[in-house]
Amino acid sequence: MPVIPILFFLLAFVWQAAVSFR
């Protein structure tokens, strides 16, 4: 299993957190 999906999910989570924080 590649780690690409995990990195993408993590990036999306961080992006959501940033948008929520803003």
NUPA-810610 format. One record per atom (N, C-alpha, C, O, CB): residue number from 1; residue in three letters; atom name; x negated, y, z negated. Coordinates in nm, 2 decimals, decimal comma, always signed. Atoms other than C-alpha are relative to their C-alpha. Glycine has a CB too. Example, Ala and Ser with C-alpha at 12.3 -4.5 7.8 and 13.67 -1.06 7.14 Angstrom:
REM NUPA-810610
+-------+-------+------+--------+--------+--------+
| vexti | sevex | guse |     xx |     yy |     zz |
+-------+-------+------+--------+--------+--------+
|     1 |   Ala |    N |  -0,09 |  -0,12 |  +0,00 |
|     1 |   Ala |   CA |  -1,23 |  -0,45 |  -0,78 |
|     1 |   Ala |    C |  -0,09 |  +0,12 |  +0,00 |
|     1 |   Ala |    O |  -0,19 |  +0,12 |  -0,07 |
|     1 |   Ala |   CB |  +0,10 |  +0,00 |  -0,12 |
|     2 |   Ser |    N |  +0,09 |  -0,11 |  +0,00 |
|     2 |   Ser |   CA |  -1,37 |  -0,11 |  -0,71 |
|     2 |   Ser |    C |  +0,08 |  +0,11 |  -0,08 |
|     2 |   Ser |    O |  +0,03 |  +0,22 |  -0,09 |
|     2 |   Ser |   CB |  -0,04 |  +0,05 |  +0,14 |
+-------+-------+------+--------+--------+--------+
//
This chain:
REM NUPA-810610
+-------+-------+------+--------+--------+--------+
| vexti | sevex | guse |     xx |     yy |     zz |
+-------+-------+------+--------+--------+--------+
|     1 |   Met |    N |  -0,09 |  -0,12 |  +0,00 |
|     1 |   Met |   CA |  +0,00 |  +0,00 |  +0,00 |
|     1 |   Met |    C |  -0,09 |  +0,12 |  +0,00 |
|     1 |   Met |    O |  -0,17 |  +0,14 |  -0,09 |
|     1 |   Met |   CB |  +0,10 |  +0,00 |  -0,12 |
|     2 |   Pro |    N |  +0,08 |  -0,12 |  +0,00 |
|     2 |   Pro |   CA |  -0,15 |  +0,33 |  +0,10 |
|     2 |   Pro |    C |  +0,04 |  +0,10 |  -0,11 |
|     2 |   Pro |    O |  +0,15 |  +0,09 |  -0,17 |
|     2 |   Pro |   CB |  +0,02 |  +0,07 |  +0,14 |
|     3 |   Val |    N |  -0,03 |  -0,10 |  +0,11 |
|     3 |   Val |   CA |  -0,17 |  +0,62 |  -0,15 |
|     3 |   Val |    C |  +0,06 |  +0,13 |  +0,06 |
|     3 |   Val |    O |  +0,09 |  +0,22 |  -0,01 |
|     3 |   Val |   CB |  -0,13 |  +0,03 |  -0,08 |
|     4 |   Ile |    N |  -0,05 |  -0,12 |  -0,06 |
|     4 |   Ile |   CA |  -0,04 |  +0,87 |  +0,10 |
|     4 |   Ile |    C |  +0,14 |  +0,04 |  -0,05 |
|     4 |   Ile |    O |  +0,16 |  +0,15 |  -0,09 |
|     4 |   Ile |   CB |  +0,01 |  -0,02 |  +0,16 |
|     5 |   Pro |    N |  -0,14 |  -0,03 |  +0,05 |
|     5 |   Pro |   CA |  +0,33 |  +0,84 |  -0,01 |
|     5 |   Pro |    C |  -0,01 |  +0,06 |  -0,15 |
|     5 |   Pro |    O |  +0,06 |  +0,15 |  -0,18 |
|     5 |   Pro |   CB |  +0,09 |  -0,12 |  +0,00 |
|     6 |   Ile |    N |  +0,01 |  -0,05 |  +0,14 |
|     6 |   Ile |   CA |  +0,22 |  +0,89 |  -0,38 |
|     6 |   Ile |    C |  -0,05 |  +0,14 |  +0,00 |
|     6 |   Ile |    O |  +0,00 |  +0,23 |  -0,07 |
|     6 |   Ile |   CB |  -0,10 |  -0,09 |  -0,08 |
|     7 |   Leu |    N |  +0,05 |  -0,14 |  +0,00 |
|     7 |   Leu |   CA |  +0,02 |  +1,20 |  -0,29 |
|     7 |   Leu |    C |  +0,10 |  +0,10 |  +0,05 |
|     7 |   Leu |    O |  +0,12 |  +0,21 |  +0,00 |
|     7 |   Leu |   CB |  -0,13 |  +0,01 |  +0,09 |
|     8 |   Phe |    N |  -0,11 |  -0,09 |  -0,05 |
|     8 |   Phe |   CA |  +0,31 |  +1,34 |  -0,09 |
|     8 |   Phe |    C |  +0,10 |  +0,03 |  -0,10 |
|     8 |   Phe |    O |  +0,15 |  +0,14 |  -0,12 |
|     8 |   Phe |   CB |  +0,06 |  -0,07 |  +0,13 |
|     9 |   Phe |    N |  -0,10 |  -0,02 |  +0,10 |
|     9 |   Phe |   CA |  +0,55 |  +1,28 |  -0,37 |
|     9 |   Phe |    C |  -0,05 |  +0,09 |  -0,11 |
|     9 |   Phe |    O |  +0,02 |  +0,17 |  -0,16 |
|     9 |   Phe |   CB |  +0,04 |  -0,14 |  -0,06 |
|    10 |   Leu |    N |  +0,06 |  -0,09 |  +0,10 |
|    10 |   Leu |   CA |  +0,31 |  +1,44 |  -0,62 |
|    10 |   Leu |    C |  +0,00 |  +0,14 |  +0,05 |
|    10 |   Leu |    O |  +0,03 |  +0,23 |  -0,03 |
|    10 |   Leu |   CB |  -0,14 |  -0,05 |  -0,04 |
|    11 |   Leu |    N |  +0,01 |  -0,14 |  -0,06 |
|    11 |   Leu |   CA |  +0,27 |  +1,74 |  -0,39 |
|    11 |   Leu |    C |  +0,14 |  +0,06 |  -0,01 |
|    11 |   Leu |    O |  +0,16 |  +0,18 |  -0,04 |
|    11 |   Leu |   CB |  -0,05 |  +0,00 |  +0,14 |
|    12 |   Ala |    N |  -0,14 |  -0,05 |  +0,00 |
|    12 |   Ala |   CA |  +0,65 |  +1,77 |  -0,36 |
|    12 |   Ala |    C |  +0,04 |  +0,04 |  -0,14 |
|    12 |   Ala |    O |  +0,10 |  +0,14 |  -0,16 |
|    12 |   Ala |   CB |  +0,10 |  -0,10 |  +0,06 |
|    13 |   Phe |    N |  -0,04 |  -0,03 |  +0,14 |
|    13 |   Phe |   CA |  +0,69 |  +1,75 |  -0,74 |
|    13 |   Phe |    C |  -0,07 |  +0,13 |  -0,05 |
|    13 |   Phe |    O |  -0,01 |  +0,21 |  -0,11 |
|    13 |   Phe |   CB |  -0,05 |  -0,12 |  -0,09 |
|    14 |   Val |    N |  +0,07 |  -0,12 |  +0,04 |
|    14 |   Val |   CA |  +0,42 |  +2,02 |  -0,79 |
|    14 |   Val |    C |  +0,06 |  +0,12 |  +0,06 |
|    14 |   Val |    O |  +0,08 |  +0,22 |  +0,00 |
|    14 |   Val |   CB |  -0,15 |  -0,01 |  +0,04 |
|    15 |   Trp |    N |  -0,07 |  -0,11 |  -0,07 |
|    15 |   Trp |   CA |  +0,59 |  +2,24 |  -0,53 |
|    15 |   Trp |    C |  +0,13 |  +0,04 |  -0,07 |
|    15 |   Trp |    O |  +0,16 |  +0,15 |  -0,08 |
|    15 |   Trp |   CB |  +0,02 |  -0,04 |  +0,15 |
|    16 |   Gln |    N |  -0,12 |  -0,02 |  +0,07 |
|    16 |   Gln |   CA |  +0,92 |  +2,20 |  -0,70 |
|    16 |   Gln |    C |  -0,02 |  +0,07 |  -0,13 |
|    16 |   Gln |    O |  +0,05 |  +0,17 |  -0,17 |
|    16 |   Gln |   CB |  +0,08 |  -0,13 |  -0,02 |
|    17 |   Ala |    N |  +0,04 |  -0,06 |  +0,13 |
|    17 |   Ala |   CA |  +0,76 |  +2,29 |  -1,03 |
|    17 |   Ala |    C |  -0,04 |  +0,15 |  +0,02 |
|    17 |   Ala |    O |  +0,00 |  +0,23 |  -0,06 |
|    17 |   Ala |   CB |  -0,11 |  -0,08 |  -0,08 |
|    18 |   Ala |    N |  +0,04 |  -0,14 |  -0,03 |
|    18 |   Ala |   CA |  +0,60 |  +2,60 |  -0,88 |
|    18 |   Ala |    C |  +0,12 |  +0,08 |  +0,03 |
|    18 |   Ala |    O |  +0,13 |  +0,20 |  -0,02 |
|    18 |   Ala |   CB |  -0,10 |  +0,00 |  +0,12 |
|    19 |   Val |    N |  -0,12 |  -0,08 |  -0,04 |
|    19 |   Val |   CA |  +0,93 |  +2,71 |  -0,73 |
|    19 |   Val |    C |  +0,09 |  +0,03 |  -0,12 |
|    19 |   Val |    O |  +0,14 |  +0,14 |  -0,14 |
|    19 |   Val |   CB |  +0,08 |  -0,07 |  +0,11 |
|    20 |   Ser |    N |  -0,08 |  -0,01 |  +0,12 |
|    20 |   Ser |   CA |  +1,11 |  +2,65 |  -1,06 |
|    20 |   Ser |    C |  -0,07 |  +0,10 |  -0,09 |
|    20 |   Ser |    O |  +0,00 |  +0,19 |  -0,15 |
|    20 |   Ser |   CB |  +0,02 |  -0,14 |  -0,07 |
|    21 |   Phe |    N |  +0,07 |  -0,09 |  +0,09 |
|    21 |   Phe |   CA |  +0,84 |  +2,84 |  -1,25 |
|    21 |   Phe |    C |  +0,02 |  +0,14 |  +0,05 |
|    21 |   Phe |    O |  +0,03 |  +0,23 |  -0,03 |
|    21 |   Phe |   CB |  -0,15 |  -0,04 |  -0,01 |
|    22 |   Arg |    N |  -0,02 |  -0,13 |  -0,06 |
|    22 |   Arg |   CA |  +0,87 |  +3,13 |  -1,01 |
|    22 |   Arg |    C |  +0,14 |  +0,05 |  -0,02 |
|    22 |   Arg |    O |  +0,17 |  +0,16 |  +0,02 |
|    22 |   Arg |   CB |  -0,04 |  +0,00 |  +0,15 |
+-------+-------+------+--------+--------+--------+
//
